[in-house]
């Protein structure tokens, strides 16, 4: 699939200059771009790369002298990453895994598939499941009994959607995503050492060792529109009420949401984030990679947590936090600086001790 310079500029809602009839097949790094590629040179620091490549057309920063760069045409990008989003969306061919239902797929007779739905090889669609129009279900996927997927769902290979999971429109699941697994919820017949230690913040007392008994997960999962789940991420079903993910939220790879978690709208949960059970996360929250969240707390709207933070208590709306335990980011920075000074401080104290405390004379 190719596009003219004029078509690309129109799709991005931006300006173009030069020969706008030139056709483009794919985006490319400036140094690697060929005559039929769009060189992604959206900053002056990439100008030298254009000289190394063979691009005729480039996506450039506003005001760039495209003719001096040896180009035949240019598209201008006032906001580079937004332009990157538009170009990649326009030129992404997607994957259909074939048209219609593959002969090896197993679709229960009571399942309802909308118009223009494709189902890949070895996929299983359970009884009473409903899949919306224009959806593409990849190979080796599983959609459980009475699960609901909205229009234009896109499930990559080996995705599983559990029974009674309800998902909105334009859902994307990367390979190996698991939605609707049972929650990690167990109890003992008598008060356990874990419960006592948590309550007292002390030891286990004289509690006896006991076996764990499962608490079953009946609540399912409810996911809004325009949600994306990364590869090998997992979302547990709620115990009685559903685990919830709001519209527009994106989960990176290897993210885990425990049972009864409620995540708001337009959140970003980056790689290896782990959220324990019954946490409430507000709207527009960003949790950087490897953030961990203790159970039964609330994180307010527009909170940003730095990488590897461990959130152990409620966080007010709008706060930027970092560290273990997570505190205000400016406070964490000062704490980190102080920690790095400790060896020097210990050395200075040792010198002072020698100066102040003389060796006592032998009697």
LINCORZI-V106820 format. One record per backbone hydrogen bond with DSSP energy under -1.0 kcal/mol. NH is the residue of the N-H (numbers start at 1). CO is the residue of the C=O. E is the energy in kcal/mol with one decimal. If there is no record, write none. Layout:
# LINCORZI-V106820
nh:NH co:CO e:E
nh:NH co:CO e:E
This chain:
# LINCORZI-V106820
nh:3 co:24 e:-2.3
nh:5 co:22 e:-1.6
nh:6 co:20 e:-2.2
nh:8 co:4 e:-2.2
nh:9 co:5 e:-2.5
nh:10 co:6 e:-2.3
nh:11 co:7 e:-2.3
nh:12 co:8 e:-1.9
nh:13 co:9 e:-1.1
nh:14 co:9 e:-2.2
nh:17 co:74 e:-2.6
nh:19 co:72 e:-2.1
nh:20 co:18 e:-1.3
nh:22 co:19 e:-1.2
nh:24 co:3 e:-3.4
nh:25 co:36 e:-2.9
nh:28 co:38 e:-2.2
nh:32 co:29 e:-1.1
nh:33 co:29 e:-1.1
nh:37 co:34 e:-1.7
nh:38 co:26 e:-2.6
nh:39 co:57 e:-2.2
nh:40 co:28 e:-2.5
nh:41 co:39 e:-1.4
nh:41 co:59 e:-1.3
nh:46 co:43 e:-2.3
nh:47 co:44 e:-1.9
nh:53 co:49 e:-1.5
nh:54 co:33 e:-3.3
nh:58 co:73 e:-1.0
nh:59 co:39 e:-3.2
nh:60 co:75 e:-3.2
nh:64 co:61 e:-1.7
nh:66 co:64 e:-1.5
nh:69 co:65 e:-1.0
nh:70 co:67 e:-1.7
nh:71 co:66 e:-1.9
nh:72 co:56 e:-2.7
nh:73 co:56 e:-1.5
nh:74 co:17 e:-2.3
nh:75 co:58 e:-2.3
nh:76 co:15 e:-2.4
nh:77 co:60 e:-2.9
nh:83 co:79 e:-2.2
nh:84 co:80 e:-2.6
nh:85 co:81 e:-2.1
nh:86 co:82 e:-2.3
nh:87 co:83 e:-2.8
nh:88 co:84 e:-2.5
nh:89 co:85 e:-2.1
nh:90 co:86 e:-2.2
nh:91 co:87 e:-2.1
nh:102 co:119 e:-2.4
nh:105 co:102 e:-1.7
nh:106 co:123 e:-3.2
nh:108 co:125 e:-2.5
nh:111 co:108 e:-1.9
nh:112 co:129 e:-3.2
nh:114 co:131 e:-2.4
nh:118 co:135 e:-2.2
nh:119 co:100 e:-2.7
nh:120 co:137 e:-2.8
nh:123 co:120 e:-1.2
nh:124 co:141 e:-2.4
nh:125 co:106 e:-3.0
nh:126 co:143 e:-3.4
nh:129 co:126 e:-1.6
nh:130 co:147 e:-2.8
nh:131 co:112 e:-2.7
nh:132 co:149 e:-1.6
nh:134 co:115 e:-3.1
nh:135 co:132 e:-1.1
nh:136 co:153 e:-2.9
nh:137 co:118 e:-3.0
nh:138 co:155 e:-2.1
nh:140 co:121 e:-2.5
nh:142 co:159 e:-2.4
nh:143 co:124 e:-2.5
nh:144 co:161 e:-3.2
nh:146 co:127 e:-1.9
nh:147 co:144 e:-1.8
nh:148 co:165 e:-2.9
nh:149 co:130 e:-2.8
nh:150 co:168 e:-1.4
nh:152 co:133 e:-3.1
nh:154 co:171 e:-2.9
nh:155 co:136 e:-2.6
nh:156 co:173 e:-2.7
nh:158 co:139 e:-2.2
nh:160 co:177 e:-2.3
nh:161 co:142 e:-3.4
nh:162 co:179 e:-3.2
nh:164 co:145 e:-2.0
nh:165 co:162 e:-1.3
nh:166 co:221 e:-2.7
nh:167 co:148 e:-2.6
nh:168 co:223 e:-1.1
nh:168 co:224 e:-1.0
nh:170 co:151 e:-3.3
nh:172 co:227 e:-2.2
nh:173 co:154 e:-2.3
nh:174 co:229 e:-2.8
nh:176 co:157 e:-1.3
nh:177 co:174 e:-1.8
nh:178 co:233 e:-2.8
nh:179 co:160 e:-2.8
nh:180 co:235 e:-2.9
nh:181 co:235 e:-1.1
nh:185 co:183 e:-1.6
nh:187 co:213 e:-2.3
nh:196 co:192 e:-2.2
nh:197 co:193 e:-2.6
nh:198 co:194 e:-2.2
nh:199 co:195 e:-2.2
nh:200 co:196 e:-2.6
nh:201 co:197 e:-1.9
nh:207 co:204 e:-1.4
nh:213 co:187 e:-3.0
nh:215 co:185 e:-2.7
nh:218 co:239 e:-2.7
nh:219 co:238 e:-2.5
nh:222 co:243 e:-2.9
nh:223 co:166 e:-3.1
nh:224 co:245 e:-2.2
nh:226 co:169 e:-2.7
nh:228 co:249 e:-1.6
nh:229 co:172 e:-2.6
nh:232 co:175 e:-1.2
nh:233 co:230 e:-1.5
nh:234 co:255 e:-2.6
nh:235 co:178 e:-2.3
nh:236 co:257 e:-2.6
nh:237 co:181 e:-3.5
nh:238 co:220 e:-2.3
nh:243 co:220 e:-2.1
nh:244 co:261 e:-2.6
nh:245 co:222 e:-2.1
nh:246 co:263 e:-1.6
nh:248 co:225 e:-2.8
nh:249 co:246 e:-1.5
nh:250 co:267 e:-2.9
nh:251 co:228 e:-3.1
nh:252 co:269 e:-3.0
nh:254 co:231 e:-2.1
nh:256 co:273 e:-2.5
nh:257 co:234 e:-2.3
nh:258 co:275 e:-2.5
nh:261 co:258 e:-1.4
nh:262 co:279 e:-2.7
nh:263 co:244 e:-2.7
nh:264 co:281 e:-1.1
nh:266 co:247 e:-2.5
nh:268 co:285 e:-2.5
nh:269 co:250 e:-2.4
nh:270 co:287 e:-2.8
nh:272 co:253 e:-1.5
nh:273 co:270 e:-1.5
nh:274 co:291 e:-2.3
nh:275 co:256 e:-2.5
nh:276 co:293 e:-2.2
nh:278 co:259 e:-2.1
nh:280 co:297 e:-2.3
nh:281 co:262 e:-3.6
nh:282 co:299 e:-2.3
nh:284 co:265 e:-3.4
nh:286 co:303 e:-2.6
nh:287 co:268 e:-2.6
nh:288 co:305 e:-2.3
nh:290 co:271 e:-2.3
nh:291 co:288 e:-1.4
nh:292 co:309 e:-2.4
nh:293 co:274 e:-2.2
nh:294 co:311 e:-2.6
nh:296 co:277 e:-2.0
nh:299 co:280 e:-3.1
nh:300 co:315 e:-2.4
nh:302 co:283 e:-2.9
nh:303 co:300 e:-1.1
nh:304 co:319 e:-1.9
nh:305 co:286 e:-2.6
nh:306 co:321 e:-2.6
nh:308 co:289 e:-2.8
nh:309 co:306 e:-1.6
nh:310 co:323 e:-2.2
nh:311 co:292 e:-3.1
nh:315 co:298 e:-2.3
nh:318 co:301 e:-3.0
nh:319 co:316 e:-1.3
nh:321 co:304 e:-2.7
nh:322 co:327 e:-2.3
nh:326 co:310 e:-2.5
nh:327 co:322 e:-2.5
nh:329 co:320 e:-2.6
nh:332 co:328 e:-2.7
nh:333 co:329 e:-2.2
nh:334 co:330 e:-1.7
nh:335 co:331 e:-2.5
nh:336 co:332 e:-2.7
nh:337 co:333 e:-2.2
nh:338 co:334 e:-2.3
nh:339 co:335 e:-2.2
nh:340 co:336 e:-2.1
nh:341 co:337 e:-1.2
nh:342 co:339 e:-1.0
nh:345 co:341 e:-2.6
nh:346 co:342 e:-3.0
nh:347 co:343 e:-2.0
nh:348 co:344 e:-2.5
nh:349 co:345 e:-2.4
nh:350 co:346 e:-2.0
nh:351 co:347 e:-1.9
nh:352 co:348 e:-2.2
nh:353 co:349 e:-2.6
nh:354 co:350 e:-1.8
nh:355 co:351 e:-1.7
nh:356 co:352 e:-2.2
nh:357 co:353 e:-2.8
